[in-house]
Amino acid sequence: MPIYEYSCEDCGTKFEKLVRRTSDVPAIECPSCGQKHLRQEHSTFAAHAAGSKSADVPACPSGRCSNPGMCGMNFN
């Protein structure tokens, strides 16, 4: 069962939702405002190696990530 990331086009809230069946997608609502005007975001993942220190990992190139880890470079 995949976890999808969504962004509400009405209020800007970003959230994740576990989707059990594709038929459930039209029923998903924003947890903040209850609207269904959602945009599916591109999901990223983080991989950590054993013994790796966060100082060894490069920071986000822009330094302005509103969602740490979203660019795939800012691992904490």
Secondary structure, 3 states (H helix, E strand, C coil): CCEEEEEECCCCCEEEEECCCHHHHHHCCCCCCCCCCEEECCCCCCCCCCCCCHHHCCCCCCCCCCCCCCCCCCCC
